[in-house]
């Protein structure tokens, strides 16, 4: 028999059981009472006993053995047909049809538009906090646990003893000693609730299900404690989470016995008897809870278990629990009980909405109790005013109303609104109605609701709170166009009379978005000015930076025309209220980000440019040596985005002047300076493209000015590698713009910078081998086009570069140095050509200057021999190093040199033939060269024929193996 089974009915019908019990009045002489000891004997002799009081329990302990042997016939067995048999007979008949009510016929299930409870919990926990000390009162479980221990030790005890023991556990639990944990902080209380939740799950998993029920009952009792009202909504969230866990465990336990049924496909007629027995057992266990509050909460937590018994049973239980809630005296506790019932109804009976309206209307009846002496005394003891006290009703009332109003008829919402209006202290109720009703309904009646709010003479709940809620709805759904301005005027008349900064800015923040969304810069500027007027006295703005930042965000999100934004007289003064540097930088980032996020937009408006220059200057000045790299990057990206969006069309001189101003303002950020260099180079290229290389005196002066700008700006960057890249780009642009003298100076600076970079070890920011070789290859290719300066000698730039590479102070490996030398050899071959393979328009390179002059060619030959000696010296060095990677590098360099010789030398010369053979041997001596690659080279040489074939035949045959 299952450890959870007490009764064994075939089918269960709770209503029929109640009806069957009604005729038992003549049997009162039997002294029947559910709390007195009784024994139920069925056909197999199962006995169930229930102990009522401590005195009776002590009597039982003295005569335990006699009590077990004697069977007491309970009143139910005196009947000709006992209720359980009657239930079996009733359930065998045709299932009872559940009549649809009017609410069912029109109700719709909750969809994605409905805000679930899970999305509200975090906001409640964050809002309703306390610094007061909390307490947790729990009944001692030692007796029940000792009973469980005894039961585990005596496995052979009778079924009757086990059942008596289980019911005795509940008695011990209700009558046991109390354990009270006092002076808990809020965080300690939350941790204790999480601990109880884990204990409940562990108890359930270890088959201590009665202990799990105990925890659920005791936690439910915590919701009857109003000693700290400020924390009550958060306590409700924590406790109901635990109850949801308990309800889920019970439901899953029963569902697991239902032969593959799912939660959405339960058919009561097909539920196995074992699952039905366990379900009835749990319902009866919970029905035996003596106190009203935990009985309602715990039964509501497993309300979906009624689906195992009869179709539509959940609805009748919801209605019954709703009626039972009328017995709860405190209005705050009662409204949260109703909220939990509504939550269970929404979750497990979404098509049934009848109980929602009943719960709310019953709440309206009890709402008047807030003026009674017990409630007033509690408020006085905790030093709460009525507005703060009523604020704790809002989460529960909003939940009930939102559940009721979801896809409801307008007539239903109007009916609810009318009842709220007629009730006393109706501002809080109107606030909840506006928050819960859909935005379309509220916005279409916004002006009427505004008048209704103004007509209320309730001074307990602040009107600005209601207007703040109304603003959220009219923002989400636009009211009629003719009502918008009167609505804003009526609301702002009230706001202007509020002198409390916190209340004022909370409401003004919401309505500023409505104004920015629906009106022009005139109305928005007026609102900003009024906010400044209210925030400046006593420096109130220092306490409300987050709300002020939200106002700025509202304006930026709804006003996309920055000309209108910066032309408002009060916008920049509004930003000046942010005296805290961190907060000011954050709001400036909001403005810059909003401007940059507008796609495909540019501006030449001086008002916008000046305003954004001020914004960007604030961000730039906030960066210092202690700033994080992420902060620098964020500021740089925003400033660069602004710079690139400013364009003056074909007014290139004004564009350059703007870049000069930006350089002076944003000198401390490398990324911004790099953006400026790129922008100026692009500007120079645009001018060169327009004139097609035929510069006039004016355009020539302009491109030289652009080159001078970049030449002056680049040295101010801290990142050397970035400077080197910008030098190379600027040198190429200067050449294409025919600024030969300036390009010559730029390349000189580049070579000096290469020296600085190569003296830096790799771990401190030096360039890797691959990056360095790649960059220098590009640098050499652009250097080919730079004509020699007659005053400096032949190939003076290349000589300077060679001096840098050969300098003993540079941090270059021999492998990297050799690779660069090979690149220079290829470049010297290009220098010796009669005509270079590419040119720049109207720029005479060395091929035109020297025209294959023998002295020039001799100089090239001398440099080539010098470089070749350096390479061969590295390749022919003895293999003293055990480092295999270095040996492999030598083989790679030798192979590359062989390819250079084949590509650029005159192989008709026997000396070059012998040199190629020597290099081939050096490439193969370490055994690191792939055989397939070498074979492919030889095959290519043979296919070319002539001197190439002669060379291939002279190479060692073993190299082809």
Secondary structure, 3 states (H helix, E strand, C coil): CCCCCCCCCCCCCHHHHHHHHHHHHHHHHHCCCCCCCCCCCCCCCCCCCCCCCHHHHHHHHHCHHHHHHCCCCCHHHHCCCCHHHHHHHHHCCCCCCCCCCHHHHHCCCCCCCCCCCHHHHHHHHHHCCCCCCEEEEEECCHHHHHHHHHHHHCCCCCHHHHHHHHHHHHHHHHHCCEEEEEEECHHHHHHHHHHHHHHHHHHHHCCCHHHHHHHHHHHHHHCCCCCCHHHHHHHHHHHHHHHHHHHHHHHHHHHCCCCCCCCCCCCHHHCCHHHHHHHHHHHHHHHCCCCHHHHHHHHHHCHHHHHHCCCCHHHHHHHHHHHHHHHCCCHHHHHHHHHHHHHHHHHHCCCCCHHHHHHHHHHHHHHHHHHCHHHHHHHHHCCCCHHHHHHCCHHHHHHHHHHHHCCCCHHHHHHHHHHHHHCCCHHHHHHHHHHHCCHHHHHHCHHHHHHHHHHCCCCCCCHHHHHHHHHHHHHHCCCCHHHHHHHHHHHHHHHHCCCCHHHHHHHHHHHHHHHHHHCCHHHHHHHHHHHHHHHHHHHHHHHCHHHHHHHHHHHHHHCCCHHHHHHCCCHHHHHHCCCCHHHHHHHHHHHHHHHHCCCCCCECCHHHHHHHHHHHHHHHHCCCCCCCHHHHHHHHHHHHHHHHHECCCCCHHHHHHHHHHHHHHCCCCHHHHHHHHHHHHHHHHHHHHHHCCCCCHHHHHHHHHHHHHHHHHHCCCCCHHHHHHHHHHHHHHHHHCCCHHHHHHHHHHHHHHHHHHHCCCHHHCCCCHHHHHHHHHHHHHHHCCCCCCCCCCCCHHHHHHHHHHHCCCCCCCHHHHHHHHHHHHHHHHHHCCCCCCCCECCECCHHHHHCCCHHHHHHHHHHHHHHHHHHHHHHCCCCCCCCHHHHHHHHHHHHHHHHHHHHHCCCCCHHHHHHHHHHHHHHHCCCCCCHHHHHHHHHHHHHHCHHHHHHHHHCCHHHHC
